[in-house]
Amino acid sequence: KNEVEQSPQNLTAQEGEFITINCSYSVGISALHWLQQHPGGGIVSLFMLSSGKKKHGRLIATINIQEKHSSLHITASHPRDSAVYICAVDRGSQGNLIFGKGTKLSVKP
Amino acid sequence: DSGVTQTPKHLITATGQRVTLRCSPRSGDLSVYWYQQSLDQGLQFLIQYYNGEERAKGNILERFSAQQFPDLHSELNLSSLELGDSALYFCASSALTSPTRATQYFGPGTRLTVL
């Protein structure tokens, strides 16, 4: 079993829909990261969380440390949000990030 | 543009060969991380350097090595290449030693194809 599991693996949405991507992990962590990988391959760091909730524009990330679960929400989705969203956890020991397999999001106009 | 540069963008080589991937971190960032992204394994952490010293090691093969130079640029050396080494190799940089406290900025990646 992977230490970081993401769901769904693939997600297709209509423009304007509210989107949720989930991440569950089975190890103790000091922080959780959400990354966005564009179709061209470039990776952008969206959020780094150790507790609670963070918001940036239409993106919201939450984490529940007790339940070992995080969610990434996108409000009013847009075709430009189409990308792979990757969850990664930092175990806090030696800077070793463990990655989920990613969620491929496609937003149709 | 993250401010992290990687060269070359694409690299095609043969099995058994050796290649060097280069990364220049964002100005002022002392930490450099190397990651491998393959189709079957996804993203994997390889190694981290901080101000010239190795800080953390992940799933890096013995055939692979890295270093960070005094000007803070880093090189990842891959030798005795195998077909399975074909992947995207990303470099990222951050201001601090721990990912817990600092956002990582990713370079555009080097796509390595081993034929």
Backbone of each chain as ProteinMPNN parsed JSONL, in Angstrom:
{"seq_chain_A": "KNEVEQSPQNLTAQEGEFITINCSYSVGISALHWLQQHPGGGIVSLFMLSSGKKKHGRLIATINIQEKHSSLHITASHPRDSAVYICAVDRGSQGNLIFGKGTKLSVKP", "coords_chain_A": {"N_chain_A": [[0.856, -1.195, 0.0], [0.54, 2.208, -0.854], [2.126, 4.954, 0.795], [1.057, 7.426, 0.537], [-1.994, 8.275, -0.645], [-4.068, 9.244, -3.286], [-7.226, 10.53, -4.36], [-9.856, 11.423, -6.643], [-8.283, 9.373, -9.228], [-8.489, 10.284, -11.787], [-10.29, 13.09, -13.026], [-13.016, 14.686, -14.418], [-14.5, 17.724, -15.143], [-17.08, 20.217, -15.514], [-16.779, 23.565, -16.621], [-16.86, 25.953, -14.046], [-17.734, 24.307, -12.022], [-17.486, 23.052, -8.625], [-14.655, 21.624, -7.235], [-13.166, 18.801, -5.691], [-10.28, 17.306, -4.456], [-8.788, 14.549, -2.963], [-6.503, 13.51, -0.381], [-4.891, 11.012, 1.343], [-2.846, 9.808, 3.973], [-0.442, 7.607, 5.494], [1.561, 7.84, 7.288], [3.437, 9.483, 9.919], [3.621, 12.997, 9.787], [5.231, 16.171, 9.154], [4.525, 18.193, 7.544], [2.371, 18.935, 4.751], [2.227, 18.997, 1.246], [0.742, 20.544, -1.589], [0.937, 20.218, -5.031], [1.011, 21.463, -8.386], [0.992, 20.205, -11.597], [1.595, 21.159, -14.78], [0.326, 20.52, -18.143], [2.56, 20.732, -19.824], [4.568, 19.831, -18.22], [5.788, 21.339, -16.204], [6.185, 22.08, -12.703], [4.421, 23.458, -10.007], [4.425, 24.755, -6.776], [1.66, 24.751, -4.709], [0.471, 24.855, -2.099], [1.605, 24.66, 1.297], [1.076, 22.864, 4.123], [0.593, 22.529, 7.631], [-1.335, 22.435, 9.456], [-4.889, 23.014, 9.795], [-6.238, 25.287, 7.485], [-5.741, 26.713, 4.252], [-5.939, 29.404, 1.913], [-5.887, 30.448, -1.451], [-6.674, 32.586, -3.778], [-8.887, 31.004, -5.91], [-8.394, 28.562, -4.851], [-8.426, 26.225, -2.216], [-6.995, 24.675, 0.559], [-7.128, 22.06, 2.885], [-6.349, 20.426, 5.974], [-6.475, 17.565, 8.059], [-4.991, 16.537, 10.711], [-5.314, 14.548, 12.644], [-6.972, 12.705, 11.381], [-5.394, 12.114, 9.264], [-5.604, 13.24, 6.662], [-6.101, 15.211, 3.764], [-7.545, 17.802, 1.798], [-7.95, 19.287, -1.407], [-9.522, 21.983, -2.722], [-11.179, 23.422, -5.496], [-12.746, 26.265, -6.431], [-15.334, 27.477, -8.624], [-14.352, 26.334, -11.125], [-12.07, 26.375, -13.932], [-11.131, 26.021, -17.39], [-8.346, 26.47, -17.509], [-7.46, 25.416, -15.166], [-6.956, 22.824, -15.626], [-4.857, 20.173, -15.101], [-2.328, 18.139, -13.502], [-2.69, 17.296, -10.171], [-0.781, 17.036, -7.322], [-0.172, 15.457, -4.288], [2.009, 15.682, -1.534], [3.946, 14.464, 1.186], [5.82, 15.509, 3.994], [8.016, 13.946, 6.036], [9.49, 15.025, 7.908], [11.943, 14.246, 8.884], [14.437, 14.002, 7.348], [14.01, 15.708, 5.246], [12.718, 14.308, 3.278], [10.491, 14.027, 0.874], [7.419, 12.38, 0.248], [5.48, 11.276, -2.374], [2.124, 11.388, -3.701], [0.326, 9.656, -6.328], [-0.899, 11.424, -7.968], [-3.614, 13.428, -9.272], [-5.395, 13.65, -12.145], [-6.821, 16.35, -13.576], [-9.376, 17.518, -15.635], [-10.918, 20.22, -17.025], [-13.744, 21.084, -18.65], [-14.897, 23.431, -21.123]], "CA_chain_A": [[0.0, 0.0, 0.0], [1.31, 3.448, -0.894], [2.026, 5.766, 2.005], [0.228, 8.593, 0.194], [-3.012, 7.875, -1.611], [-4.906, 10.342, -3.774], [-8.435, 10.172, -5.104], [-9.804, 10.338, -7.629], [-7.088, 9.338, -10.07], [-8.856, 11.157, -12.901], [-11.486, 13.862, -12.732], [-13.458, 15.581, -15.483], [-15.512, 18.633, -14.622], [-17.526, 21.315, -16.378], [-16.369, 24.89, -16.15], [-17.719, 26.522, -13.018], [-18.002, 23.342, -10.957], [-16.656, 22.982, -7.425], [-13.87, 20.393, -7.353], [-12.439, 18.353, -4.502], [-9.296, 16.234, -4.611], [-8.462, 14.064, -1.623], [-5.197, 12.906, -0.133], [-4.772, 10.335, 2.632], [-1.483, 9.327, 4.194], [-0.413, 6.617, 6.575], [2.756, 8.044, 8.106], [3.475, 10.746, 10.628], [4.185, 14.032, 8.918], [5.388, 17.514, 9.709], [3.845, 19.113, 6.621], [1.824, 18.341, 3.524], [2.313, 19.936, 0.123], [-0.028, 20.344, -2.818], [1.658, 20.691, -6.206], [0.269, 21.439, -9.651], [1.879, 19.94, -12.736], [0.927, 21.556, -16.012], [0.494, 19.568, -19.251], [3.916, 20.818, -20.356], [5.469, 19.173, -17.288], [6.272, 22.188, -15.122], [5.564, 21.861, -11.39], [4.294, 24.653, -9.181], [3.992, 24.478, -5.43], [0.443, 25.515, -4.42], [0.301, 25.048, -0.668], [2.316, 23.855, 2.276], [0.174, 22.895, 5.279], [0.86, 21.648, 8.758], [-2.593, 22.365, 10.198], [-5.943, 23.933, 9.418], [-6.742, 25.603, 6.16], [-5.125, 27.851, 3.56], [-6.698, 29.804, 0.725], [-5.189, 31.324, -2.383], [-7.573, 32.772, -4.919], [-9.992, 30.025, -5.946], [-7.911, 27.305, -4.299], [-8.463, 26.092, -0.754], [-6.452, 23.406, 1.019], [-7.381, 21.789, 4.298], [-5.696, 19.224, 6.481], [-6.902, 17.054, 9.357], [-3.831, 15.749, 11.129], [-5.778, 13.358, 13.381], [-7.51, 11.735, 10.418], [-4.364, 11.919, 8.227], [-6.323, 13.49, 5.419], [-6.095, 16.583, 3.271], [-8.331, 18.033, 0.598], [-7.713, 20.483, -2.21], [-10.771, 22.397, -3.357], [-11.117, 24.488, -6.497], [-14.071, 26.853, -6.644], [-15.55, 28.077, -9.95], [-13.267, 25.782, -11.943], [-11.866, 26.976, -15.258], [-10.266, 25.134, -18.193], [-6.913, 26.646, -17.227], [-7.128, 24.621, -13.981], [-6.631, 21.471, -16.079], [-3.478, 19.864, -14.727], [-2.228, 17.048, -12.523], [-2.5, 17.819, -8.81], [0.003, 16.041, -6.601], [-0.045, 15.623, -2.84], [3.286, 15.16, -1.044], [4.085, 14.654, 2.625], [7.165, 15.641, 4.532], [8.047, 13.22, 7.297], [10.146, 15.892, 8.88], [13.196, 13.709, 9.398], [15.574, 14.427, 6.549], [13.577, 16.414, 4.048], [12.348, 13.321, 2.278], [9.089, 14.127, 0.487], [6.801, 11.198, -0.349], [4.466, 11.809, -3.27], [1.025, 10.612, -4.228], [0.427, 9.406, -7.767], [-1.474, 12.557, -8.685], [-4.985, 13.437, -9.787], [-5.446, 14.382, -13.414], [-8.065, 17.126, -13.676], [-9.688, 18.141, -16.922], [-12.093, 21.078, -16.904], [-14.276, 21.346, -19.993], [-15.618, 24.712, -21.212]], "C_chain_A": [[0.888, 1.24, 0.0], [1.087, 4.252, 0.374], [1.178, 7.007, 1.779], [-0.718, 8.18, -0.926], [-3.847, 9.081, -2.003], [-6.14, 9.782, -4.475], [-9.185, 11.436, -5.495], [-8.493, 10.387, -8.42], [-7.269, 10.28, -11.261], [-10.168, 11.851, -12.571], [-11.786, 14.779, -13.912], [-14.593, 16.438, -14.943], [-15.919, 19.638, -15.689], [-17.073, 22.635, -15.757], [-17.37, 25.43, -15.133], [-17.998, 25.584, -11.856], [-17.024, 23.485, -9.796], [-15.962, 21.618, -7.432], [-13.186, 20.079, -6.037], [-11.527, 17.198, -4.867], [-8.837, 15.844, -3.211], [-7.097, 13.401, -1.555], [-5.208, 12.287, 1.255], [-3.365, 9.778, 2.771], [-1.443, 8.459, 5.433], [0.775, 6.78, 7.503], [2.628, 9.352, 8.872], [4.157, 11.794, 9.77], [4.39, 15.324, 9.691], [4.747, 18.553, 8.801], [3.344, 18.342, 5.411], [1.844, 19.416, 2.442], [1.319, 19.555, -0.961], [0.737, 20.999, -3.961], [0.749, 20.603, -7.419], [1.275, 21.21, -10.771], [1.101, 20.196, -14.012], [1.169, 20.518, -17.107], [1.902, 19.598, -19.85], [4.959, 20.202, -19.436], [5.923, 20.011, -16.116], [5.492, 21.986, -13.842], [5.585, 23.161, -10.609], [3.806, 24.222, -7.806], [2.789, 25.361, -5.105], [0.328, 25.861, -2.94], [1.272, 24.165, 0.105], [1.532, 23.993, 3.568], [0.731, 22.047, 6.395], [-0.376, 21.547, 9.66], [-3.609, 23.275, 9.528], [-6.209, 24.059, 7.931], [-5.958, 26.769, 5.578], [-5.904, 28.132, 2.294], [-5.833, 30.703, -0.133], [-6.032, 31.439, -3.627], [-8.729, 31.796, -4.852], [-9.598, 28.665, -5.359], [-7.942, 27.338, -2.782], [-7.888, 24.723, -0.417], [-6.717, 23.266, 2.504], [-6.629, 20.527, 4.702], [-6.273, 18.874, 7.842], [-5.83, 16.083, 9.809], [-4.269, 14.461, 11.83], [-6.269, 12.28, 12.424], [-6.528, 11.436, 9.299], [-4.978, 12.092, 6.839], [-6.241, 14.964, 5.06], [-6.967, 16.658, 2.024], [-7.884, 19.32, -0.077], [-9.021, 20.789, -2.926], [-10.473, 23.491, -4.389], [-12.538, 25.002, -6.706], [-14.124, 27.483, -8.026], [-14.461, 27.636, -10.922], [-13.28, 26.355, -13.357], [-10.986, 26.022, -16.054], [-8.769, 25.289, -17.903], [-6.485, 25.923, -15.947], [-6.757, 23.185, -14.368], [-5.153, 21.204, -15.879], [-3.503, 18.591, -13.887], [-1.919, 17.676, -11.176], [-1.895, 16.709, -7.964], [0.088, 16.422, -5.132], [1.297, 15.022, -2.417], [3.387, 15.423, 0.445], [5.547, 14.691, 3.011], [7.182, 14.967, 5.89], [8.868, 13.938, 8.354], [11.486, 15.412, 9.36], [14.382, 14.268, 8.62], [15.153, 15.109, 5.246], [13.138, 15.509, 2.932], [10.85, 13.417, 1.986], [8.632, 12.818, -0.134], [5.581, 11.68, -1.116], [3.324, 10.836, -3.523], [1.184, 10.476, -5.736], [-0.165, 10.538, -8.608], [-2.908, 12.331, -9.116], [-4.999, 14.272, -11.053], [-6.811, 15.031, -13.567], [-8.2, 17.71, -15.066], [-10.973, 18.934, -16.755], [-12.536, 21.474, -18.307], [-15.038, 22.667, -20.018], [-17.103, 24.495, -21.432]], "O_chain_A": [[1.86, 1.32, 0.751], [0.001, 4.235, 0.955], [0.641, 7.576, 2.729], [-0.289, 7.788, -2.011], [-4.283, 9.848, -1.145], [-6.102, 8.718, -5.094], [-9.156, 12.423, -4.759], [-7.705, 11.325, -8.29], [-6.34, 10.971, -11.682], [-11.044, 11.279, -11.923], [-10.93, 15.547, -14.352], [-15.54, 15.921, -14.35], [-15.185, 19.874, -16.649], [-17.001, 22.784, -14.537], [-18.581, 25.366, -15.345], [-18.456, 26.029, -10.804], [-15.902, 23.966, -9.955], [-16.607, 20.586, -7.613], [-12.688, 20.972, -5.352], [-11.947, 16.235, -5.508], [-8.537, 16.702, -2.381], [-6.61, 12.818, -2.524], [-5.503, 12.967, 2.237], [-2.767, 9.329, 1.793], [-2.301, 8.562, 6.31], [0.984, 5.964, 8.401], [1.822, 10.215, 8.525], [5.154, 11.512, 9.105], [3.796, 15.536, 10.748], [4.457, 19.667, 9.236], [3.825, 17.253, 5.095], [1.524, 20.579, 2.687], [1.088, 18.373, -1.214], [1.133, 22.162, -3.883], [-0.163, 19.778, -7.474], [2.274, 21.919, -10.883], [0.092, 19.548, -14.291], [2.106, 19.726, -17.015], [2.381, 18.574, -20.337], [6.118, 20.062, -19.826], [6.401, 19.465, -15.122], [4.284, 21.75, -13.873], [6.593, 23.866, -10.548], [2.882, 23.417, -7.692], [2.877, 26.585, -5.209], [0.115, 27.018, -2.577], [1.694, 23.102, -0.348], [1.337, 25.104, 4.063], [1.279, 20.972, 6.153], [-0.449, 20.674, 10.524], [-3.247, 24.19, 8.788], [-6.381, 23.068, 7.221], [-5.561, 27.69, 6.292], [-6.46, 27.225, 1.676], [-5.141, 31.593, 0.363], [-6.102, 30.512, -4.435], [-9.464, 31.756, -3.866], [-10.394, 27.727, -5.377], [-7.551, 28.318, -2.148], [-8.251, 23.724, -1.037], [-6.556, 24.21, 3.278], [-6.319, 19.675, 3.869], [-6.529, 19.748, 8.67], [-5.771, 14.944, 9.345], [-3.664, 13.407, 11.633], [-6.017, 11.092, 12.627], [-6.804, 10.58, 8.459], [-4.884, 11.22, 5.976], [-6.302, 15.841, 5.922], [-7.101, 15.68, 1.288], [-7.499, 20.294, 0.57], [-9.556, 19.949, -3.65], [-9.629, 24.36, -4.174], [-13.424, 24.249, -7.113], [-13.115, 27.961, -8.545], [-13.737, 28.465, -11.474], [-14.313, 26.753, -13.895], [-10.182, 25.291, -15.475], [-8.011, 24.328, -18.041], [-5.291, 25.821, -15.664], [-6.295, 22.418, -13.524], [-4.301, 21.914, -16.414], [-4.567, 18.041, -13.601], [-1.001, 18.487, -11.053], [-2.419, 15.598, -7.896], [0.384, 17.566, -4.786], [1.673, 13.955, -2.902], [2.967, 16.477, 0.923], [6.388, 14.002, 2.433], [6.45, 15.366, 6.796], [8.936, 13.53, 9.513], [12.124, 16.087, 10.167], [15.238, 14.941, 9.194], [15.888, 15.075, 4.259], [13.179, 15.893, 1.763], [10.034, 12.935, 2.772], [9.345, 12.215, -0.936], [4.746, 12.406, -0.576], [3.522, 9.622, -3.556], [2.058, 11.095, -6.343], [0.048, 10.595, -9.819], [-3.353, 11.199, -9.301], [-4.656, 15.454, -11.036], [-7.829, 14.347, -13.675], [-7.27, 18.312, -15.604], [-12.005, 18.375, -16.382], [-11.794, 22.116, -19.051], [-15.742, 22.998, -19.064], [-17.86, 25.461, -21.53]]}, "seq_chain_B": "DSGVTQTPKHLITATGQRVTLRCSPRSGDLSVYWYQQSLDQGLQFLIQYYNGEERAKGNILERFSAQQFPDLHSELNLSSLELGDSALYFCASSALTSPTRATQYFGPGTRLTVL", "coords_chain_B": {"N_chain_B": [[7.577, 31.706, -14.217], [9.868, 30.074, -12.264], [12.381, 30.76, -11.452], [14.288, 28.878, -11.148], [16.66, 27.159, -12.988], [17.241, 24.635, -15.42], [19.384, 22.525, -17.229], [20.318, 20.101, -19.711], [17.239, 20.661, -21.59], [16.16, 18.517, -22.909], [17.387, 15.197, -23.324], [18.88, 12.688, -25.059], [20.139, 9.498, -25.048], [22.284, 6.58, -25.028], [22.044, 3.191, -23.723], [24.206, 2.359, -21.021], [25.717, 4.641, -21.125], [26.917, 7.827, -19.739], [25.576, 10.699, -18.173], [25.218, 14.206, -17.432], [23.229, 16.286, -15.524], [22.196, 19.606, -15.056], [21.592, 22.159, -12.621], [20.492, 25.338, -11.67], [19.846, 27.12, -8.815], [17.217, 29.277, -7.453], [18.031, 32.707, -6.983], [19.783, 33.223, -4.054], [18.73, 30.994, -2.751], [19.644, 28.252, -0.782], [19.249, 25.567, -0.604], [19.044, 22.64, -2.573], [17.112, 20.327, -4.331], [16.749, 17.122, -5.804], [14.638, 15.359, -8.007], [13.025, 12.475, -9.396], [10.846, 11.67, -12.005], [9.001, 9.16, -13.18], [6.978, 7.199, -15.429], [5.891, 4.895, -14.277], [6.596, 4.992, -11.551], [5.993, 7.492, -10.591], [6.579, 10.664, -8.937], [9.689, 10.848, -7.298], [11.791, 11.445, -4.555], [15.201, 12.166, -4.754], [17.742, 13.288, -3.806], [19.122, 15.736, -1.53], [20.801, 18.846, -1.241], [22.435, 21.229, 0.811], [23.795, 24.286, 0.871], [26.169, 23.306, -0.242], [26.573, 20.902, 1.056], [25.629, 17.485, 1.448], [22.346, 16.747, 2.494], [20.103, 15.123, 2.704], [19.023, 11.903, 1.671], [17.299, 10.055, -0.726], [15.561, 7.806, -2.723], [17.908, 7.156, -4.312], [19.886, 5.731, -6.784], [22.93, 3.766, -6.684], [24.395, 4.188, -8.951], [23.96, 6.76, -9.527], [24.922, 10.096, -8.8], [25.443, 13.183, -7.042], [26.245, 16.674, -6.715], [26.82, 19.82, -5.078], [27.943, 22.933, -5.932], [30.323, 25.594, -5.006], [29.162, 27.966, -6.029], [26.565, 27.412, -5.734], [25.138, 26.083, -7.717], [23.965, 22.926, -8.938], [24.765, 19.564, -9.827], [23.612, 16.579, -11.301], [24.698, 13.412, -11.718], [24.41, 10.714, -13.846], [25.119, 7.403, -14.367], [26.168, 4.483, -16.28], [23.803, 4.012, -17.724], [20.44, 2.802, -17.887], [17.56, 1.436, -19.589], [15.362, 1.863, -17.951], [15.965, 4.18, -16.638], [15.007, 6.259, -17.992], [13.222, 9.183, -17.775], [11.621, 12.083, -16.299], [13.596, 14.536, -14.86], [13.643, 16.523, -12.13], [14.718, 19.523, -10.62], [14.647, 21.32, -7.606], [14.488, 24.271, -5.594], [14.97, 25.804, -2.379], [14.761, 28.19, 0.315], [15.5, 27.328, 2.803], [16.626, 24.569, 4.934], [14.737, 22.62, 5.456], [11.854, 21.126, 4.037], [9.568, 21.534, 5.417], [9.419, 24.079, 6.3], [9.735, 25.745, 4.188], [8.744, 26.806, 0.978], [9.14, 24.919, -1.975], [10.684, 25.585, -5.049], [10.287, 24.694, -8.307], [12.296, 23.623, -11.06], [12.124, 23.558, -14.71], [12.595, 20.982, -15.524], [14.411, 18.115, -16.838], [14.162, 16.092, -19.558], [14.984, 12.844, -19.866], [15.882, 10.423, -22.134], [16.609, 7.128, -22.62], [17.994, 5.038, -24.897]], "CA_chain_B": [[8.992, 31.343, -14.144], [10.211, 29.858, -10.857], [13.725, 31.247, -11.159], [15.191, 27.726, -11.145], [16.942, 26.761, -14.362], [17.803, 23.312, -15.606], [19.862, 22.216, -18.577], [19.544, 20.5, -20.884], [15.803, 20.422, -21.488], [15.966, 17.151, -23.386], [18.639, 14.472, -23.466], [18.687, 11.341, -25.583], [21.427, 8.817, -24.997], [22.197, 5.122, -25.159], [22.318, 2.428, -22.506], [25.61, 2.268, -20.665], [26.366, 5.956, -21.148], [26.881, 8.681, -18.55], [25.124, 12.062, -18.473], [25.2, 15.158, -16.322], [22.13, 17.249, -15.538], [22.624, 20.777, -14.314], [20.52, 22.947, -12.023], [20.847, 26.58, -10.97], [18.712, 27.465, -7.939], [16.82, 30.684, -7.385], [19.015, 33.545, -6.322], [19.665, 33.26, -2.604], [18.322, 29.713, -2.176], [20.801, 27.432, -0.453], [18.884, 24.145, -0.713], [18.685, 22.096, -3.885], [16.546, 18.984, -4.269], [16.593, 16.436, -7.092], [13.524, 14.413, -8.062], [12.843, 11.721, -10.633], [9.448, 11.352, -12.282], [8.819, 8.182, -14.242], [5.56, 6.876, -15.646], [5.389, 3.858, -13.369], [6.878, 5.273, -10.137], [5.598, 8.841, -10.183], [7.663, 11.517, -8.445], [10.45, 10.304, -6.178], [12.88, 12.274, -4.064], [16.506, 11.517, -4.923], [18.785, 13.77, -2.915], [19.07, 17.158, -1.205], [22.021, 19.519, -0.807], [22.254, 22.539, 1.433], [25.037, 25.062, 0.935], [27.312, 22.495, -0.627], [26.659, 19.634, 1.775], [24.493, 16.581, 1.312], [21.509, 16.817, 3.696], [19.147, 14.022, 2.76], [19.118, 10.994, 0.544], [16.091, 9.276, -0.918], [15.707, 6.594, -3.525], [18.913, 7.393, -5.341], [20.678, 4.545, -7.093], [24.388, 3.939, -6.527], [24.918, 4.653, -10.238], [23.684, 8.2, -9.593], [25.581, 10.906, -7.778], [25.162, 14.604, -7.212], [27.034, 17.584, -5.897], [26.471, 21.235, -5.142], [29.197, 23.671, -6.041], [30.351, 26.823, -4.206], [28.234, 28.987, -6.524], [25.276, 26.814, -5.381], [24.525, 25.258, -8.733], [24.1, 21.513, -8.619], [24.789, 18.639, -10.957], [23.219, 15.197, -11.042], [25.395, 12.545, -12.643], [23.772, 9.407, -13.998], [26.063, 6.592, -15.133], [25.74, 3.122, -16.652], [22.367, 4.22, -17.894], [19.576, 1.702, -18.287], [16.304, 1.901, -20.181], [14.482, 2.274, -16.867], [16.332, 5.503, -16.126], [14.272, 7.264, -18.777], [12.304, 9.863, -16.856], [11.804, 13.521, -16.128], [14.368, 14.828, -13.662], [13.382, 17.883, -11.677], [15.474, 20.14, -9.558], [13.889, 22.354, -6.91], [15.304, 24.961, -4.598], [14.268, 26.527, -1.325], [15.643, 29.045, 1.093], [15.892, 26.692, 4.06], [17.015, 23.165, 4.829], [13.627, 21.688, 5.622], [10.644, 21.435, 3.257], [8.492, 21.897, 6.333], [9.369, 25.504, 6.569], [9.991, 26.569, 3.015], [8.217, 26.378, -0.308], [10.125, 24.513, -2.971], [10.456, 26.128, -6.388], [10.739, 23.662, -9.229], [12.763, 23.94, -12.39], [11.282, 23.018, -15.789], [12.865, 19.562, -15.718], [15.185, 17.57, -17.96], [13.582, 14.818, -19.998], [16.043, 11.924, -20.277], [15.451, 9.229, -22.859], [17.702, 6.176, -22.801], [17.604, 4.115, -25.985]], "C_chain_B": [[9.418, 31.273, -12.68], [11.546, 30.474, -10.466], [14.746, 30.134, -11.073], [15.414, 27.307, -12.597], [17.576, 25.38, -14.383], [18.237, 23.162, -17.048], [20.426, 20.81, -18.594], [18.06, 20.24, -20.661], [15.476, 18.982, -21.882], [17.337, 16.51, -23.561], [18.295, 13.066, -23.943], [20.053, 10.674, -25.633], [21.202, 7.311, -25.047], [22.469, 4.439, -23.822], [23.82, 2.332, -22.276], [26.327, 3.599, -20.598], [26.225, 6.69, -19.816], [26.443, 10.072, -18.982], [25.184, 12.913, -17.217], [24.069, 16.149, -16.535], [22.525, 18.402, -14.621], [21.431, 21.582, -13.819], [21.112, 24.197, -11.393], [19.661, 27.005, -10.129], [18.338, 28.93, -8.07], [17.892, 31.454, -6.633], [18.758, 33.558, -4.815], [19.251, 31.947, -1.966], [19.547, 28.83, -1.971], [20.535, 25.936, -0.61], [18.524, 23.781, -2.146], [18.219, 20.66, -3.698], [16.505, 18.413, -5.684], [15.485, 15.402, -6.971], [13.516, 13.716, -9.412], [11.347, 11.447, -10.804], [9.373, 10.393, -13.456], [7.359, 7.802, -14.305], [5.048, 5.88, -14.622], [5.579, 4.197, -11.891], [6.363, 6.629, -9.672], [6.817, 9.638, -9.734], [8.358, 10.846, -7.264], [11.588, 11.263, -5.832], [14.191, 11.506, -4.21], [17.496, 11.974, -3.854], [18.623, 15.265, -2.695], [20.455, 17.646, -0.796], [21.661, 20.855, -0.176], [23.622, 23.181, 1.557], [26.273, 24.184, 0.73], [27.411, 21.141, 0.045], [25.419, 18.784, 1.54], [23.692, 16.574, 2.601], [20.572, 15.645, 3.836], [19.258, 13.195, 1.499], [17.83, 10.191, 0.475], [16.387, 8.04, -1.72], [16.716, 6.759, -4.651], [19.778, 6.157, -5.525], [22.166, 4.835, -6.898], [25.035, 4.441, -7.806], [24.731, 6.171, -10.412], [24.461, 8.909, -8.493], [25.261, 12.366, -8.041], [26.152, 15.413, -6.4], [26.499, 18.998, -6.064], [27.771, 22.019, -5.025], [29.15, 24.961, -5.212], [29.417, 27.924, -4.714], [26.784, 28.531, -6.391], [24.583, 26.061, -6.517], [24.801, 23.794, -8.409], [24.108, 20.691, -9.902], [24.391, 17.247, -10.482], [23.857, 14.348, -12.128], [24.75, 11.165, -12.646], [24.702, 8.563, -14.871], [25.502, 5.195, -15.37], [24.239, 3.09, -16.891], [21.651, 2.981, -18.414], [18.286, 2.284, -18.857], [15.371, 2.475, -19.12], [14.829, 3.613, -16.258], [15.654, 6.613, -16.912], [13.192, 7.874, -17.901], [12.483, 11.366, -17.007], [12.56, 13.729, -14.824], [14.172, 16.301, -13.327], [14.37, 18.274, -10.599], [14.546, 21.17, -8.903], [14.824, 23.042, -5.931], [14.411, 25.602, -3.542], [15.285, 27.278, -0.491], [16.216, 28.329, 2.305], [16.212, 25.221, 3.864], [15.819, 22.238, 4.801], [12.441, 22.093, 4.759], [9.5, 21.872, 4.141], [8.351, 23.4, 6.452], [9.55, 26.367, 5.331], [9.368, 25.971, 1.773], [9.367, 25.971, -1.215], [9.716, 25.061, -4.331], [11.104, 25.177, -7.384], [11.254, 24.25, -10.538], [11.879, 23.275, -13.441], [11.517, 21.541, -16.077], [13.76, 19.267, -16.906], [14.562, 16.232, -18.304], [14.704, 13.95, -20.55], [15.415, 10.716, -20.952], [16.67, 8.358, -23.088], [17.245, 5.133, -23.819], [18.472, 2.86, -25.994]], "O_chain_B": [[9.347, 32.261, -11.95], [11.814, 30.685, -9.283], [15.941, 30.397, -10.941], [14.455, 27.121, -13.346], [18.338, 25.008, -13.491], [17.555, 23.609, -17.97], [20.967, 20.36, -17.584], [17.675, 19.658, -19.647], [14.633, 18.326, -21.271], [18.314, 17.177, -23.9], [17.519, 12.351, -23.309], [21.004, 11.219, -26.193], [20.066, 6.839, -25.101], [23.046, 5.032, -22.911], [24.602, 2.236, -23.221], [27.435, 3.679, -20.068], [25.525, 6.248, -18.905], [26.875, 10.572, -20.021], [25.199, 12.405, -16.095], [23.963, 16.773, -17.591], [23.108, 18.2, -13.556], [20.404, 21.68, -14.49], [22.107, 24.129, -10.673], [18.576, 27.231, -10.664], [19.038, 29.717, -8.706], [18.569, 30.914, -5.759], [17.655, 33.864, -4.364], [19.399, 31.786, -0.754], [20.377, 28.678, -2.867], [21.464, 25.138, -0.732], [17.805, 24.506, -2.833], [18.855, 19.875, -2.994], [16.255, 19.14, -6.645], [15.395, 14.671, -5.984], [13.935, 14.273, -10.427], [10.67, 11.041, -9.859], [9.651, 10.771, -14.594], [6.596, 8.043, -13.369], [3.917, 5.99, -14.149], [4.8, 3.737, -11.055], [6.306, 6.884, -8.469], [7.947, 9.324, -10.108], [7.706, 10.341, -6.35], [12.251, 11.812, -6.712], [14.278, 10.337, -3.834], [18.024, 11.162, -3.094], [18.071, 15.977, -3.535], [21.189, 16.949, -0.095], [20.707, 21.517, -0.582], [24.497, 22.679, 2.263], [27.274, 24.309, 1.435], [28.237, 20.315, -0.342], [24.304, 19.298, 1.446], [24.259, 16.418, 3.683], [20.272, 15.211, 4.948], [19.543, 13.703, 0.414], [17.332, 9.708, 1.491], [17.34, 7.312, -1.441], [16.397, 6.522, -5.816], [20.327, 5.609, -4.569], [22.603, 5.985, -6.941], [26.103, 5.052, -7.763], [25.283, 6.774, -11.333], [24.631, 8.381, -7.394], [24.855, 12.733, -9.144], [26.814, 14.89, -5.503], [25.827, 19.325, -7.042], [28.583, 21.784, -4.13], [28.081, 25.377, -4.767], [28.929, 28.73, -3.922], [25.876, 29.199, -6.886], [23.535, 25.456, -6.294], [25.752, 23.47, -7.697], [23.531, 21.081, -10.917], [24.786, 16.803, -9.404], [23.591, 14.539, -13.314], [24.568, 10.538, -11.602], [25.036, 8.96, -15.987], [24.516, 4.782, -14.76], [23.513, 2.262, -16.34], [22.164, 2.23, -19.243], [17.961, 3.451, -18.642], [14.672, 3.458, -19.366], [14.07, 4.136, -15.443], [15.725, 7.781, -16.53], [12.35, 7.164, -17.352], [13.357, 11.848, -17.728], [12.197, 13.156, -13.797], [14.486, 17.191, -14.116], [14.794, 17.455, -9.783], [13.751, 21.814, -9.588], [15.823, 22.468, -5.496], [13.244, 25.9, -3.794], [16.491, 27.044, -0.573], [17.294, 28.68, 2.784], [16.084, 24.69, 2.761], [15.877, 21.175, 4.183], [12.056, 23.262, 4.742], [8.56, 22.512, 3.671], [7.257, 23.913, 6.683], [9.52, 27.595, 5.421], [9.456, 24.764, 1.544], [10.427, 26.598, -1.22], [8.547, 25.005, -4.712], [12.3, 24.893, -7.315], [10.724, 25.235, -11.051], [10.979, 22.509, -13.096], [10.733, 20.914, -16.789], [13.857, 20.053, -17.849], [14.446, 15.348, -17.454], [15.304, 14.276, -21.574], [14.524, 10.072, -20.398], [17.653, 8.8, -23.683], [16.245, 4.443, -23.622], [18.282, 1.984, -26.838]]}, "name": "protein", "num_of_chains": 2, "seq": "KNEVEQSPQNLTAQEGEFITINCSYSVGISALHWLQQHPGGGIVSLFMLSSGKKKHGRLIATINIQEKHSSLHITASHPRDSAVYICAVDRGSQGNLIFGKGTKLSVKPDSGVTQTPKHLITATGQRVTLRCSPRSGDLSVYWYQQSLDQGLQFLIQYYNGEERAKGNILERFSAQQFPDLHSELNLSSLELGDSALYFCASSALTSPTRATQYFGPGTRLTVL"}
